[in-house]
Amino acid sequence: MNRKTLVLPAVIGLLAPVLAACGGSDSGSDSGSAIVVGTTDRFTASKEAPAPLDPAYAYDVGSWNILRQTVQTLMIQPKGEGDPVPEAAESCGFTDSGNERYACKLRSGLKFAGGDAITAEDVKFSIDRARAIKADSGVFALLSTIDTVETQGDNEVIFHLKTADATFPFKLSTPVAGIVDPDDYEKDKLRDGFDVDGSGPYTLHAEVKNDELVDAVFTKNPNYKGTLKVNNDKVSMRSFKDADAMGAALDKGDIDVMTRTMSPEQIDKLTNATSGDIDIVETAGLEIRYLGFDTNAPTVKSKAVRQAMAQIINRSELVSKVYGSQAEPLYSMVPASITGHSNAFFNKYGDPNLTKAKAMLGQADISTPVKLTLHYTTDHYGPATKQEFEVLQKQLNDSGLFDVSIEGAPWDTFRPAEQKGQYDVYGMGWFPDFPDADNYLAPFLDKDNTIGSPYVNSEIRNTLIPDSRREADRLAASADLTDIQDIVADDVPVLPLWQGKQFVAARDDVTGTAYALNSSSTLQLWELGRGVSG
């Protein structure tokens, strides 16, 4: 088969696949050798983060993609996008008109991979555990609207919420709400290391070297009972040091599939190739990149400094020079394809303008050049991150208003330092927990936010976020969501840069690649199978 790009556009919230000629996700599977998937995600157990795969701690796209294969949730995002549907549950729904009481009935016959039956008490244990541990990753905040969890018999769980939350079904589809066995997980302590036990479609065998997971071997769980069709018996996910090493492994046939994160050069090469046995699939993505600020830090405490940066940074130039057609400028924390999006930063600042930026700093009596260090992670968001920060550095320094240096660190060092407030300005990415505007705003602006930001806006926290969550019709929440985005554009506690597309490359005898990633960057290994080379 010739190399080809299969572009999967998002249409009115529905991901409409265009499948490879050699077969789609329903083509069946070969029960023989494992399908080998490559990733540049690194999984390290360290003193700062000893429990990288505990559902009560994990809160990044890489670790979640391991948990989604192994730990079952009451709800799940469907294959074709849209609202979440029952998974471990047989049925779920709000039982009151105010969206404050949510009840789930468990699917009959549920078992953990080890064979123990799953009861409503196990669900309550799992969710109460994450809420009680309150891990410093901040993932517990996804469950912050829960007041109490009640069980009725062995198969019914009732969630009493503190306030209306129309997004709650989405939150029950995330790994922090994963069902774990009380025999394997302590109630008040995280589970160190890389062992994961659940009731998902696969069991996990972790191959570890020097406290780092190098190969995650997923084997089909014979006790799994849920909605997913598992098209293979085994998948091996190998971690590579960089995109070049991963690409070389694909070319040699050592791996079958290449996921995040490929370099822009690799994507261009595969897209433009006219022969070969490797296909590339492009799907609609909801990944964003942004700058975060410690708004208490002396260098950026003045809103004028942050506003001046927003006025100077040229997103179009940044995207063009670094990512080309693989990304788009972003003028809000909410991506353009999500209901409730507004171009708040463009409305506030327009095109880059040095004169306006200079005036902002002058009116605030800020001496120039403002000396700053921009921090970024060297190994978490792909090989182009350094180049991205070099472009940002040049844009700010060329203005004459800033004296910027840049400093990179590996993720296992970068993330704890960022959470502890050791960086004044830092680059982060966000892969949504679920595809709703709330999940691009509350995680950065609400109490117990994921980046540990000291920024507080009482109108956002006490009025706009709660009011927006009352609306089951998300379009009806747009006014509140727009107000939040306008406040963020004015105060600049975070500065959105771009939103990206996502890609999967695979040998052409691998089927199901059209659904290997959903729009939230969830890796759906169960979709992969082996077919007949085109």
RAHUFEN-V126483 format. One record per pair of residues at least 12 apart in sequence whose C-alpha atoms are under 6 Angstrom apart, sorted by the first residue. I is the first residue (numbers start at 1). J is the second residue. D is the distance in whole Angstrom. If there is no record, write none. Layout:
<<I:J:D> <I:J:D>>
This chain:
<<1:277:5> <1:534:5> <2:274:6> <2:275:4> <2:276:5> <3:273:6> <3:274:6> <3:275:5> <3:276:6> <3:278:5> <3:279:5> <4:279:5> <5:271:6> <5:280:5> <5:281:5> <6:281:5> <6:282:6> <7:282:5> <7:283:6> <8:283:5> <9:284:6> <10:284:6> <14:80:6> <14:81:6> <15:80:5> <22:534:5> <23:511:6> <24:511:5> <24:512:5> <25:511:6> <25:512:4> <25:527:6> <28:231:6> <29:231:5> <29:232:5> <29:529:4> <29:530:5> <30:530:5> <31:233:6> <34:234:5> <34:235:5> <35:235:5> <36:235:6> <36:236:5> <36:237:6> <36:255:5> <36:256:5> <37:237:5> <37:255:6> <37:256:6> <37:257:5> <37:258:6> <38:237:6> <38:238:5> <38:258:5> <39:239:5> <39:259:6> <39:260:6> <40:239:5> <40:240:5> <40:242:6> <40:261:6> <41:62:6> <43:212:6> <43:213:5> <44:211:6> <44:212:4> <45:211:5> <50:192:5> <51:191:6> <51:192:4> <51:193:5> <53:194:6> <54:191:6> <55:175:6> <55:176:5> <56:130:5> <56:176:6> <57:135:5> <57:137:6> <59:139:6> <65:523:5> <69:200:6> <69:201:6> <69:202:6> <70:198:6> <70:200:4> <70:202:5> <70:203:6> <71:178:5> <71:198:4> <71:199:6> <71:200:5> <72:178:5> <72:179:6> <72:199:5> <72:200:4> <73:88:6> <73:173:6> <73:178:5> <74:86:6> <74:87:5> <74:88:5> <74:89:5> <75:87:5> <75:172:6> <75:173:5> <76:173:5> <87:226:5> <87:227:6> <88:107:6> <88:226:6> <89:105:6> <89:106:4> <89:107:5> <90:105:6> <90:106:5> <90:107:4> <91:104:6> <91:105:5> <92:104:4> <99:164:5> <100:161:5> <100:163:6> <100:164:5> <101:159:6> <101:160:5> <102:158:6> <102:159:5> <103:157:6> <103:158:4> <104:156:6> <104:157:5> <105:155:6> <105:156:5> <106:155:5> <112:198:5> <112:199:4> <113:199:5> <113:223:6> <119:154:5> <119:155:6> <120:151:6> <120:154:5> <120:155:5> <120:156:6> <120:157:6> <123:179:6> <126:179:6> <126:180:6> <127:177:6> <129:187:6> <133:188:6> <138:450:5> <145:161:5> <145:162:5> <146:161:4> <146:162:6> <147:160:6> <147:161:5> <147:162:5> <148:160:5> <164:470:5> <165:469:5> <165:470:6> <166:469:5> <166:470:6> <166:472:5> <180:198:5> <199:224:6> <200:224:6> <201:221:5> <201:224:5> <202:218:5> <202:219:5> <202:220:5> <202:221:5> <203:218:6> <203:219:5> <203:221:6> <204:217:6> <204:218:5> <205:217:5> <214:238:6> <214:239:5> <215:237:6> <215:238:4> <216:236:6> <216:237:5> <217:235:6> <217:236:4> <218:234:6> <218:235:5> <219:233:6> <219:234:5> <220:233:5> <230:526:5> <231:526:6> <231:527:6> <231:528:6> <231:529:5> <232:529:5> <243:262:5> <256:506:6> <256:507:6> <257:505:6> <257:506:4> <258:504:6> <258:505:5> <259:504:5> <261:382:5> <263:383:6> <264:323:6> <277:507:6> <277:508:6> <278:506:5> <278:507:4> <278:508:5> <279:505:6> <279:506:5> <279:508:6> <280:504:6> <280:505:4> <281:503:5> <281:504:5> <282:502:6> <282:503:5> <283:502:6> <284:501:6> <284:519:6> <285:500:6> <285:501:4> <285:502:5> <285:519:5> <286:519:6> <286:520:6> <287:430:6> <287:431:5> <287:499:6> <287:500:5> <288:429:6> <288:430:5> <288:498:6> <288:499:4> <289:428:6> <289:429:4> <289:497:6> <289:498:6> <290:427:6> <290:428:6> <290:495:5> <290:496:4> <290:497:5> <291:426:6> <291:427:5> <291:494:6> <291:495:5> <292:425:6> <292:426:5> <292:494:5> <293:424:6> <293:425:5> <293:493:6> <294:424:5> <297:424:6> <304:360:6> <304:361:6> <306:492:6> <308:357:5> <311:349:6> <311:352:5> <311:357:6> <312:352:5> <312:353:6> <314:352:6> <315:329:5> <316:329:6> <326:501:6> <327:499:6> <327:500:4> <327:501:6> <328:498:5> <328:499:5> <329:498:4> <330:497:5> <330:498:4> <330:499:6> <331:343:5> <331:345:5> <331:346:6> <332:344:6> <332:496:6> <333:440:6> <333:496:5> <334:437:6> <334:440:6> <340:478:5> <340:481:6> <344:485:6> <344:486:5> <344:489:6> <345:489:5> <368:401:5> <369:401:4> <369:402:4> <369:403:6> <370:402:5> <370:403:6> <371:402:6> <371:403:5> <371:404:6> <372:404:5> <373:404:6> <373:405:5> <373:406:5> <374:406:5> <374:425:5> <374:426:5> <375:406:6> <375:407:5> <375:408:6> <375:426:5> <376:408:5> <376:426:6> <376:427:5> <377:408:5> <377:409:5> <377:410:5> <377:411:6> <378:408:6> <378:409:5> <378:410:5> <379:410:6> <380:411:6> <419:451:6> <419:452:6> <432:520:5> <446:461:6> <464:480:5> <468:480:6> <508:533:6> <509:530:6> <509:531:5> <509:532:5> <509:533:4> <510:529:6> <510:530:5> <510:531:6> <511:528:6> <511:529:5> <511:530:6> <511:531:6> <512:527:5> <512:528:5>>
